[in-house]
Amino acid sequence: MEKYAVILTGGKQYRVQAGDEIFIEKLEGEADDVVTFDQVLAVADDEAKAFGAPYIEGATVTGKIVKQGKGKKIRIIKHKAKKGYRKRQGHRQPYTKVVIEAINA
């Protein structure tokens, strides 16, 4: 079992290992920028496991932004029966694709 960490970003938790590609909520930055996640909830490997309360002091996870993009379009349709009210709307959620480079704990 390789070393892994649980990080918190964009209000969601992700279990990551070195080399993982993850799609997370949009972060500021361009492609090839380095990002550091300091909200590390847990770190584990073969020998030991560490859990934070809520975060582990001094633990960080570094990654590199691969690209910024938008997800597939979803359609939102609202209507009221017998009232002639119809509304159609679309949405594309922005994301950031990140490759995890190292877990520092």
N, C-alpha and C positions, 0 to 999 in steps of 0.2 A: 504494500500500500504506500503510495506516495504521500508527500506532505500536502495537506489541503487546508483551506481557510474558508470561513463563512464571513462574507462582508455585507455591509448595508450601504446601498446607494439608490437614490431615487425612490426611497420609501419601500424598497424591496430587498430581500435577502438572496444572495447568490453563493453557492458552494463552488469554489474555484481551485484549480491546481495550476501550476506553471505550464504554460503552453495552451491553455484553454482560450477559445474565442467566445466572448459573450456579447449579447445585445442588451444594452442597458438604456435607461432613460437618458435623454440628450444631456451631454456635458459640453461646457465651453471648451473650444480648442480645435485645432486643425489636425489633419492626418499627420502621423509620425510624432505628435506631441506625446510627452510622457505624463501620465496621471498617477497620483498616489491616493490610495484609499486608506484613510486612517481609522475608519469605523469598522474595526475587525471584531467580530463577535466570538469567534472560536478558531483555534488552530489545532490541528492534529496530525500526527504521523505514527510510525510504528511504535515508537517508545513512549510518547507522552501525548496527553491531550490537555489543552488549556481553554478555559471558558471565561469570558469577561462578565463584569457586572456593572454596566451593560457592555463596555468595551474593554479590550485588553490594552493596558498601558504600554505605549512604545511600539506596538505591533503595527506594521503597515504592509500593504500589498501594492506593488507597482505594476503598471500596465502601459501599453502603448496604443494610442488611438489608430485604428486602421482606416475607418471612414465614418462620415456622418451621412445619415440617410433618412428616408421616410418609409414607413411600413405600407402594407397594402391598404387601399382605400376601403373604408367601410361606409355603408349607406345608412342614413338615419331617415326614416319616413314617419311622419306624424299625420294623422287625419282624424277628423270628427265626423262620425256617421251622420248623414242627413243635414249637415250644416254647410257643406261646400268648402270646408277648410282642409287644405292639403299643404304640406310642407316637406320638401325633400332637401336633404343636406348630406354632405360628404365630409369625411375626416381622414387624414393620414397622420399617424402618430410619429413624431420624429424620434430617432434613436441614434445611439453611438455604438459602433462596433469596436470592442477593445480586446487586445490579446494580452493575457496575464503573463508577465515576465518573471516576477519573483515574489516570494512570500518572506517577509522579514519579521521574524518573531523570536 
